[in-house]
Amino acid sequence: MQVTQPNEYYKGLPKEDVFFVKDDQNNPVGEGFLIYQYQPTIFPSRPVNIYFSMTSKPEGEYWLLGSLAARARQLRNQAPGAAARLYTAVDVQDERQLAFYEHNGFKMDYTEDLVRLNDPDEVPQLFNCSCITLPLNTVQEQMDLVSRMRGAGFSYFDHGFLLQQMNRQNFAALGILYGSNLVGACVAAGQYTSAEVMGLYIVPEFQRKGLGTRLLQQTKQALASTGVTDLTMRVMSDSEPQVRLVQRFRAELVEHTI
């Protein structure tokens, strides 16, 4: 077995964060990648979150996991002293994968849930606040949104990712203003009658004031006007802000991973 890395960006990911495993005949066995995120506003008690994904035949799993874990330690050291988590998504029905990760020290105490958002029971009345469609006609406008989303902790949100979402059948990018200041944004995209929230943030000093609820509801309405009837969002079970927000939208569980 041998572990290799690409010579350049791979599917929009830095080459240092991507690994391939091949057998002695140079046949592909598996591949994996990591995404580093620093999210103090979403996970204040554990701001460093490193997501990894690996797809491999059983004989390559330990090689791949070892390489990913070593790279995760390097990334984790970018924020010394901050609590960190290395995590992945596993189908709760996949007993072999669950056993593999548990054997390697992973705890199955947190979940990532895909939830369906319904209309909220109540949308707070906010003064001096308004929602706008973010202009994305120029590269500079697009990069401004990318910068804001990445600054909010969505490290996967690069220009290529944004363009990919903009080219989907359903797309919405809304911001919320407090006075004339942009204090949050929400991006959602999908196909046919469905869409998923790809990123939502409110700047820390304006959180817990109902702005996230207002912004998400406006995004939902904007998508509904184009025929979207099913809006979903991914939520980590240990993120109080995320859980609190989707509860206001009477969230229904669609998919459950750990």
Phi and psi in degrees as GROMACS dihedral restraints (atoms count N, CA, C in turn):
[ dihedral_restraints ]
;  ai    aj    ak    al  type     phi  dphi    fc
    3     4     5     6     1  -142.0    20    10
    4     5     6     7     1   144.6    20    10
    6     7     8     9     1  -109.1    20    10
    7     8     9    10     1   130.0    20    10
    9    10    11    12     1  -129.9    20    10
   10    11    12    13     1   169.2    20    10
   12    13    14    15     1  -131.9    20    10
   13    14    15    16     1   156.2    20    10
   15    16    17    18     1   -69.6    20    10
   16    17    18    19     1   163.3    20    10
   18    19    20    21     1   -88.9    20    10
   19    20    21    22     1    -9.3    20    10
   21    22    23    24     1  -153.2    20    10
   22    23    24    25     1  -179.8    20    10
   24    25    26    27     1   -50.2    20    10
   25    26    27    28     1   140.0    20    10
   27    28    29    30     1  -126.8    20    10
   28    29    30    31     1   113.5    20    10
   30    31    32    33     1    53.8    20    10
   31    32    33    34     1    39.6    20    10
   33    34    35    36     1    81.3    20    10
   34    35    36    37     1     4.1    20    10
   36    37    38    39     1  -106.0    20    10
   37    38    39    40     1   145.1    20    10
   39    40    41    42     1   -59.4    20    10
   40    41    42    43     1   141.1    20    10
   42    43    44    45     1   -60.1    20    10
   43    44    45    46     1   -28.8    20    10
   45    46    47    48     1   -68.6    20    10
   46    47    48    49     1   -17.8    20    10
   48    49    50    51     1  -103.9    20    10
   49    50    51    52     1    12.4    20    10
   51    52    53    54     1  -124.9    20    10
   52    53    54    55     1   138.2    20    10
   54    55    56    57     1  -135.2    20    10
   55    56    57    58     1   144.5    20    10
   57    58    59    60     1  -122.5    20    10
   58    59    60    61     1   146.3    20    10
   60    61    62    63     1  -118.1    20    10
   61    62    63    64     1   132.3    20    10
   63    64    65    66     1  -127.8    20    10
   64    65    66    67     1   153.7    20    10
   66    67    68    69     1   -85.2    20    10
   67    68    69    70     1  -176.0    20    10
   69    70    71    72     1   -67.9    20    10
   70    71    72    73     1   -16.3    20    10
   72    73    74    75     1   -96.2    20    10
   73    74    75    76     1    11.3    20    10
   75    76    77    78     1    69.1    20    10
   76    77    78    79     1    22.6    20    10
   78    79    80    81     1   -86.6    20    10
   79    80    81    82     1   138.5    20    10
   81    82    83    84     1   -61.8    20    10
   82    83    84    85     1   135.5    20    10
   84    85    86    87     1  -115.6    20    10
   85    86    87    88     1   -37.0    20    10
   87    88    89    90     1  -173.0    20    10
   88    89    90    91     1   171.5    20    10
   90    91    92    93     1  -151.4    20    10
   91    92    93    94     1   157.2    20    10
   93    94    95    96     1  -156.1    20    10
   94    95    96    97     1   165.2    20    10
   96    97    98    99     1  -151.8    20    10
   97    98    99   100     1   164.3    20    10
   99   100   101   102     1  -124.8    20    10
  100   101   102   103     1   153.6    20    10
  102   103   104   105     1  -131.8    20    10
  103   104   105   106     1   117.0    20    10
  105   106   107   108     1   -88.7    20    10
  106   107   108   109     1   133.4    20    10
  108   109   110   111     1  -137.5    20    10
  109   110   111   112     1   131.7    20    10
  111   112   113   114     1  -109.1    20    10
  112   113   114   115     1   108.8    20    10
  114   115   116   117     1  -130.3    20    10
  115   116   117   118     1    67.8    20    10
  117   118   119   120     1   -65.8    20    10
  118   119   120   121     1   -26.3    20    10
  120   121   122   123     1   -80.7    20    10
  121   122   123   124     1   -30.4    20    10
  123   124   125   126     1   -85.5    20    10
  124   125   126   127     1   -39.6    20    10
  126   127   128   129     1  -127.4    20    10
  127   128   129   130     1    74.3    20    10
  129   130   131   132     1   -61.1    20    10
  130   131   132   133     1   -30.4    20    10
  132   133   134   135     1   -83.5    20    10
  133   134   135   136     1   -14.9    20    10
  135   136   137   138     1  -149.7    20    10
  136   137   138   139     1    78.3    20    10
  138   139   140   141     1   -73.7    20    10
  139   140   141   142     1   -25.0    20    10
  141   142   143   144     1   -90.9    20    10
  142   143   144   145     1   117.1    20    10
  144   145   146   147     1  -127.2    20    10
  145   146   147   148     1   119.9    20    10
  147   148   149   150     1  -116.5    20    10
  148   149   150   151     1   107.7    20    10
  150   151   152   153     1   -88.8    20    10
  151   152   153   154     1   138.2    20    10
  153   154   155   156     1  -131.7    20    10
  154   155   156   157     1   153.0    20    10
  156   157   158   159     1  -134.5    20    10
  157   158   159   160     1   136.7    20    10
  159   160   161   162     1  -142.1    20    10
  160   161   162   163     1   138.4    20    10
  162   163   164   165     1  -126.7    20    10
  163   164   165   166     1   118.4    20    10
  165   166   167   168     1  -155.9    20    10
  166   167   168   169     1   152.9    20    10
  168   169   170   171     1   -68.6    20    10
  169   170   171   172     1   154.4    20    10
  171   172   173   174     1   -52.1    20    10
  172   173   174   175     1   -36.5    20    10
  174   175   176   177     1   -69.8    20    10
  175   176   177   178     1   -15.3    20    10
  177   178   179   180     1  -105.7    20    10
  178   179   180   181     1    -2.4    20    10
  180   181   182   183     1   -64.6    20    10
  181   182   183   184     1   -44.4    20    10
  183   184   185   186     1   -66.9    20    10
  184   185   186   187     1   -38.0    20    10
  186   187   188   189     1   -61.2    20    10
  187   188   189   190     1   -45.4    20    10
  189   190   191   192     1   -69.6    20    10
  190   191   192   193     1   -45.3    20    10
  192   193   194   195     1   -62.5    20    10
  193   194   195   196     1   -39.5    20    10
  195   196   197   198     1   -62.3    20    10
  196   197   198   199     1   -41.0    20    10
  198   199   200   201     1   -67.4    20    10
  199   200   201   202     1   -42.3    20    10
  201   202   203   204     1   -65.4    20    10
  202   203   204   205     1   -40.7    20    10
  204   205   206   207     1   -65.5    20    10
  205   206   207   208     1   -39.1    20    10
  207   208   209   210     1   -65.2    20    10
  208   209   210   211     1   -41.7    20    10
  210   211   212   213     1   -67.7    20    10
  211   212   213   214     1   -37.1    20    10
  213   214   215   216     1   -61.3    20    10
  214   215   216   217     1   -37.4    20    10
  216   217   218   219     1   -64.5    20    10
  217   218   219   220     1   -39.5    20    10
  219   220   221   222     1   -62.1    20    10
  220   221   222   223     1   -45.2    20    10
  222   223   224   225     1   -66.0    20    10
  223   224   225   226     1   -39.0    20    10
  225   226   227   228     1   -60.8    20    10
  226   227   228   229     1   -32.7    20    10
  228   229   230   231     1   -71.2    20    10
  229   230   231   232     1    -4.8    20    10
  231   232   233   234     1   -69.4    20    10
  232   233   234   235     1   -20.6    20    10
  234   235   236   237     1  -129.9    20    10
  235   236   237   238     1    70.5    20    10
  237   238   239   240     1   -60.2    20    10
  238   239   240   241     1   136.7    20    10
  240   241   242   243     1    92.1    20    10
  241   242   243   244     1   -19.2    20    10
  243   244   245   246     1   -84.8    20    10
  244   245   246   247     1   139.6    20    10
  246   247   248   249     1   -64.5    20    10
  247   248   249   250     1   143.8    20    10
  249   250   251   252     1  -136.4    20    10
  250   251   252   253     1   159.3    20    10
  252   253   254   255     1  -139.1    20    10
  253   254   255   256     1   136.0    20    10
  255   256   257   258     1  -108.0    20    10
  256   257   258   259     1   123.2    20    10
  258   259   260   261     1  -144.6    20    10
  259   260   261   262     1   163.2    20    10
  261   262   263   264     1  -145.0    20    10
  262   263   264   265     1   177.1    20    10
  264   265   266   267     1  -111.7    20    10
  265   266   267   268     1   130.8    20    10
  267   268   269   270     1  -132.9    20    10
  268   269   270   271     1   132.6    20    10
  270   271   272   273     1   -63.3    20    10
  271   272   273   274     1   131.4    20    10
  273   274   275   276     1   -64.8    20    10
  274   275   276   277     1   -15.6    20    10
  276   277   278   279     1   -89.5    20    10
  277   278   279   280     1    -8.3    20    10
  279   280   281   282     1   -88.3    20    10
  280   281   282   283     1    86.2    20    10
  282   283   284   285     1   -64.7    20    10
  283   284   285   286     1   -35.5    20    10
  285   286   287   288     1   -66.7    20    10
  286   287   288   289     1   -44.1    20    10
  288   289   290   291     1   -67.3    20    10
  289   290   291   292     1   -39.7    20    10
  291   292   293   294     1   -59.0    20    10
  292   293   294   295     1   -44.4    20    10
  294   295   296   297     1   -65.5    20    10
  295   296   297   298     1   -38.1    20    10
  297   298   299   300     1   -62.3    20    10
  298   299   300   301     1   -47.5    20    10
  300   301   302   303     1   -71.7    20    10
  301   302   303   304     1   -38.2    20    10
  303   304   305   306     1   -62.9    20    10
  304   305   306   307     1   -39.6    20    10
  306   307   308   309     1   -62.1    20    10
  307   308   309   310     1   -29.7    20    10
  309   310   311   312     1   -95.2    20    10
  310   311   312   313     1    17.6    20    10
  312   313   314   315     1    93.1    20    10
  313   314   315   316     1     4.7    20    10
  315   316   317   318     1   -79.8    20    10
  316   317   318   319     1   137.9    20    10
  318   319   320   321     1   -97.4    20    10
  319   320   321   322     1   137.8    20    10
  321   322   323   324     1   -99.8    20    10
  322   323   324   325     1    48.9    20    10
  324   325   326   327     1  -103.8    20    10
  325   326   327   328     1    -4.1    20    10
  327   328   329   330     1  -126.1    20    10
  328   329   330   331     1   151.5    20    10
  330   331   332   333     1  -127.6    20    10
  331   332   333   334     1   155.1    20    10
  333   334   335   336     1  -111.4    20    10
  334   335   336   337     1   121.4    20    10
  336   337   338   339     1  -113.4    20    10
  337   338   339   340     1   134.4    20    10
  339   340   341   342     1   -93.7    20    10
  340   341   342   343     1   119.5    20    10
  342   343   344   345     1  -120.6    20    10
  343   344   345   346     1   149.6    20    10
  345   346   347   348     1   -93.3    20    10
  346   347   348   349     1   132.8    20    10
  348   349   350   351     1   -97.8    20    10
  349   350   351   352     1   125.4    20    10
  351   352   353   354     1   -98.8    20    10
  352   353   354   355     1   178.8    20    10
  354   355   356   357     1   -69.2    20    10
  355   356   357   358     1   138.1    20    10
  357   358   359   360     1   -70.6    20    10
  358   359   360   361     1   154.1    20    10
  360   361   362   363     1   -65.5    20    10
  361   362   363   364     1   -32.6    20    10
  363   364   365   366     1  -151.2    20    10
  364   365   366   367     1   135.8    20    10
  366   367   368   369     1  -109.8    20    10
  367   368   369   370     1   122.1    20    10
  369   370   371   372     1   -62.1    20    10
  370   371   372   373     1   142.1    20    10
  372   373   374   375     1   -82.3    20    10
  373   374   375   376     1   118.5    20    10
  375   376   377   378     1  -115.6    20    10
  376   377   378   379     1   133.6    20    10
  378   379   380   381     1   -95.3    20    10
  379   380   381   382     1   144.4    20    10
  381   382   383   384     1    66.7    20    10
  382   383   384   385     1    19.8    20    10
  384   385   386   387     1  -122.6    20    10
  385   386   387   388     1   145.3    20    10
  387   388   389   390     1  -152.1    20    10
  388   389   390   391     1   150.6    20    10
  390   391   392   393     1  -103.0    20    10
  391   392   393   394     1   141.8    20    10
  393   394   395   396     1  -132.4    20    10
  394   395   396   397     1   154.3    20    10
  396   397   398   399     1   -79.9    20    10
  397   398   399   400     1   124.3    20    10
  399   400   401   402     1   -72.8    20    10
  400   401   402   403     1   130.7    20    10
  402   403   404   405     1   -72.4    20    10
  403   404   405   406     1   130.2    20    10
  405   406   407   408     1  -134.1    20    10
  406   407   408   409     1    35.5    20    10
  408   409   410   411     1   -80.8    20    10
  409   410   411   412     1   -24.4    20    10
  411   412   413   414     1  -116.3    20    10
  412   413   414   415     1   162.0    20    10
  414   415   416   417     1   -61.9    20    10
  415   416   417   418     1   -37.1    20    10
  417   418   419   420     1   -63.9    20    10
  418   419   420   421     1   -42.1    20    10
  420   421   422   423     1   -64.2    20    10
  421   422   423   424     1   -39.8    20    10
  423   424   425   426     1   -64.7    20    10
  424   425   426   427     1   -43.2    20    10
  426   427   428   429     1   -68.5    20    10
  427   428   429   430     1   -30.2    20    10
  429   430   431   432     1   -62.0    20    10
  430   431   432   433     1   -43.3    20    10
  432   433   434   435     1   -66.3    20    10
  433   434   435   436     1   -43.3    20    10
  435   436   437   438     1   -57.2    20    10
  436   437   438   439     1   -44.6    20    10
  438   439   440   441     1   -62.0    20    10
  439   440   441   442     1   -42.3    20    10
  441   442   443   444     1   -67.2    20    10
  442   443   444   445     1   -42.7    20    10
  444   445   446   447     1   -66.9    20    10
  445   446   447   448     1   -41.7    20    10
  447   448   449   450     1   -67.6    20    10
  448   449   450   451     1   -36.3    20    10
  450   451   452   453     1   -65.7    20    10
  451   452   453   454     1   -24.7    20    10
  453   454   455   456     1   -85.8    20    10
  454   455   456   457     1     0.7    20    10
  456   457   458   459     1   109.1    20    10
  457   458   459   460     1    -1.2    20    10
  459   460   461   462     1   -89.9    20    10
  460   461   462   463     1    78.5    20    10
  462   463   464   465     1   -67.6    20    10
  463   464   465   466     1   -21.4    20    10
  465   466   467   468     1   -76.0    20    10
  466   467   468   469     1   -10.9    20    10
  468   469   470   471     1   -85.0    20    10
  469   470   471   472     1    78.8    20    10
  471   472   473   474     1  -100.4    20    10
  472   473   474   475     1  -177.6    20    10
  474   475   476   477     1   -64.4    20    10
  475   476   477   478     1   -39.8    20    10
  477   478   479   480     1   -62.1    20    10
  478   479   480   481     1   -40.5    20    10
  480   481   482   483     1   -63.1    20    10
  481   482   483   484     1   -44.4    20    10
  483   484   485   486     1   -61.3    20    10
  484   485   486   487     1   -46.3    20    10
  486   487   488   489     1   -60.8    20    10
  487   488   489   490     1   -38.7    20    10
  489   490   491   492     1   -60.8    20    10
  490   491   492   493     1   -43.0    20    10
  492   493   494   495     1   -69.6    20    10
  493   494   495   496     1   -37.9    20    10
  495   496   497   498     1   -64.4    20    10
  496   497   498   499     1   -26.3    20    10
  498   499   500   501     1   -86.2    20    10
  499   500   501   502     1    -2.4    20    10
  501   502   503   504     1   -79.1    20    10
  502   503   504   505     1   161.9    20    10
  504   505   506   507     1   -59.8    20    10
  505   506   507   508     1   -42.5    20    10
  507   508   509   510     1  -112.3    20    10
  508   509   510   511     1   128.3    20    10
  510   511   512   513     1  -150.8    20    10
  511   512   513   514     1   137.7    20    10
  513   514   515   516     1  -145.8    20    10
  514   515   516   517     1   135.6    20    10
  516   517   518   519     1  -134.8    20    10
  517   518   519   520     1   107.0    20    10
  519   520   521   522     1  -117.0    20    10
  520   521   522   523     1   149.8    20    10
  522   523   524   525     1  -121.5    20    10
  523   524   525   526     1   161.1    20    10
  525   526   527   528     1  -121.0    20    10
  526   527   528   529     1   130.8    20    10
  528   529   530   531     1  -103.0    20    10
  529   530   531   532     1   138.5    20    10
  531   532   533   534     1  -111.9    20    10
  532   533   534   535     1   107.1    20    10
  534   535   536   537     1    67.4    20    10
  535   536   537   538     1  -119.4    20    10
  537   538   539   540     1  -108.6    20    10
  538   539   540   541     1     7.2    20    10
  540   541   542   543     1   -98.5    20    10
  541   542   543   544     1   130.5    20    10
  543   544   545   546     1   -76.8    20    10
  544   545   546   547     1   118.9    20    10
  546   547   548   549     1  -120.0    20    10
  547   548   549   550     1     7.0    20    10
  549   550   551   552     1  -176.3    20    10
  550   551   552   553     1   164.2    20    10
  552   553   554   555     1  -152.8    20    10
  553   554   555   556     1   155.2    20    10
  555   556   557   558     1  -140.3    20    10
  556   557   558   559     1   132.6    20    10
  558   559   560   561     1  -124.0    20    10
  559   560   561   562     1   130.9    20    10
  561   562   563   564     1  -139.4    20    10
  562   563   564   565     1   149.2    20    10
  564   565   566   567     1  -156.6    20    10
  565   566   567   568     1   158.5    20    10
  567   568   569   570     1   178.4    20    10
  568   569   570   571     1  -166.9    20    10
  570   571   572   573     1  -128.2    20    10
  571   572   573   574     1   153.5    20    10
  573   574   575   576     1    57.4    20    10
  574   575   576   577     1  -119.4    20    10
  576   577   578   579     1  -104.6    20    10
  577   578   579   580     1    15.8    20    10
  579   580   581   582     1  -122.5    20    10
  580   581   582   583     1   153.8    20    10
  582   583   584   585     1  -154.0    20    10
  583   584   585   586     1   157.0    20    10
  585   586   587   588     1  -128.9    20    10
  586   587   588   589     1   140.8    20    10
  588   589   590   591     1   -70.2    20    10
  589   590   591   592     1   120.1    20    10
  591   592   593   594     1   -93.5    20    10
  592   593   594   595     1   -16.1    20    10
  594   595   596   597     1   178.1    20    10
  595   596   597   598     1   137.5    20    10
  597   598   599   600     1  -147.1    20    10
  598   599   600   601     1   134.7    20    10
  600   601   602   603     1  -146.8    20    10
  601   602   603   604     1   152.8    20    10
  603   604   605   606     1  -127.7    20    10
  604   605   606   607     1   133.7    20    10
  606   607   608   609     1   -60.8    20    10
  607   608   609   610     1   146.1    20    10
  609   610   611   612     1   -51.5    20    10
  610   611   612   613     1   -42.3    20    10
  612   613   614   615     1   -70.2    20    10
  613   614   615   616     1   -10.3    20    10
  615   616   617   618     1  -113.1    20    10
  616   617   618   619     1    10.5    20    10
  618   619   620   621     1   -76.5    20    10
  619   620   621   622     1   162.1    20    10
  621   622   623   624     1    62.3    20    10
  622   623   624   625     1    28.7    20    10
  624   625   626   627     1  -121.9    20    10
  625   626   627   628     1     4.8    20    10
  627   628   629   630     1    91.6    20    10
  628   629   630   631     1     0.8    20    10
  630   631   632   633     1   -68.9    20    10
  631   632   633   634     1   -36.5    20    10
  633   634   635   636     1   -63.8    20    10
  634   635   636   637     1   -41.1    20    10
  636   637   638   639     1   -62.8    20    10
  637   638   639   640     1   -45.7    20    10
  639   640   641   642     1   -62.2    20    10
  640   641   642   643     1   -44.5    20    10
  642   643   644   645     1   -66.4    20    10
  643   644   645   646     1   -42.7    20    10
  645   646   647   648     1   -67.6    20    10
  646   647   648   649     1   -38.8    20    10
  648   649   650   651     1   -65.1    20    10
  649   650   651   652     1   -40.5    20    10
  651   652   653   654     1   -65.2    20    10
  652   653   654   655     1   -37.6    20    10
  654   655   656   657     1   -64.5    20    10
  655   656   657   658     1   -42.6    20    10
  657   658   659   660     1   -60.9    20    10
  658   659   660   661     1   -43.0    20    10
  660   661   662   663     1   -67.4    20    10
  661   662   663   664     1   -39.2    20    10
  663   664   665   666     1   -62.3    20    10
  664   665   666   667     1   -41.1    20    10
  666   667   668   669     1   -71.5    20    10
  667   668   669   670     1   -36.3    20    10
  669   670   671   672     1   -61.4    20    10
  670   671   672   673     1   -33.1    20    10
  672   673   674   675     1   -67.7    20    10
  673   674   675   676     1   -16.3    20    10
  675   676   677   678     1  -103.3    20    10
  676   677   678   679     1     5.8    20    10
  678   679   680   681     1   105.7    20    10
  679   680   681   682     1     3.1    20    10
  681   682   683   684     1   -78.1    20    10
  682   683   684   685     1   125.6    20    10
  684   685   686   687     1  -113.9    20    10
  685   686   687   688     1    -7.1    20    10
  687   688   689   690     1  -134.2    20    10
  688   689   690   691     1   103.2    20    10
  690   691   692   693     1  -110.0    20    10
  691   692   693   694     1   127.7    20    10
  693   694   695   696     1  -121.1    20    10
  694   695   696   697     1   166.3    20    10
  696   697   698   699     1  -153.4    20    10
  697   698   699   700     1   143.1    20    10
  699   700   701   702     1   -93.9    20    10
  700   701   702   703     1   134.9    20    10
  702   703   704   705     1  -134.1    20    10
  703   704   705   706     1   131.6    20    10
  705   706   707   708     1   -86.0    20    10
  706   707   708   709     1   133.0    20    10
  708   709   710   711     1   -64.9    20    10
  709   710   711   712     1   -21.5    20    10
  711   712   713   714     1   -98.4    20    10
  712   713   714   715     1    10.2    20    10
  714   715   716   717     1   -97.9    20    10
  715   716   717   718     1   100.7    20    10
  717   718   719   720     1   -58.6    20    10
  718   719   720   721     1   -42.5    20    10
  720   721   722   723     1   -61.1    20    10
  721   722   723   724     1   -41.7    20    10
  723   724   725   726     1   -65.7    20    10
  724   725   726   727     1   -47.4    20    10
  726   727   728   729     1   -62.1    20    10
  727   728   729   730     1   -43.9    20    10
  729   730   731   732     1   -61.6    20    10
  730   731   732   733     1   -39.5    20    10
  732   733   734   735     1   -66.6    20    10
  733   734   735   736     1   -50.0    20    10
  735   736   737   738     1   -70.8    20    10
  736   737   738   739     1   -25.3    20    10
  738   739   740   741     1   -62.9    20    10
  739   740   741   742     1   -32.9    20    10
  741   742   743   744     1   -66.0    20    10
  742   743   744   745     1   -22.6    20    10
  744   745   746   747     1  -100.1    20    10
  745   746   747   748     1    21.0    20    10
  747   748   749   750     1    47.7    20    10
  748   749   750   751     1    53.8    20    10
  750   751   752   753     1   -60.3    20    10
  751   752   753   754     1   139.0    20    10
  753   754   755   756     1  -113.2    20    10
  754   755   756   757     1   132.4    20    10
  756   757   758   759     1   -68.0    20    10
  757   758   759   760     1   128.2    20    10
  759   760   761   762     1  -108.3    20    10
  760   761   762   763     1   -43.7    20    10
  762   763   764   765     1  -145.6    20    10
  763   764   765   766     1   142.8    20    10
  765   766   767   768     1  -129.5    20    10
  766   767   768   769     1   116.2    20    10
  768   769   770   771     1  -128.3    20    10
  769   770   771   772     1   156.4    20    10
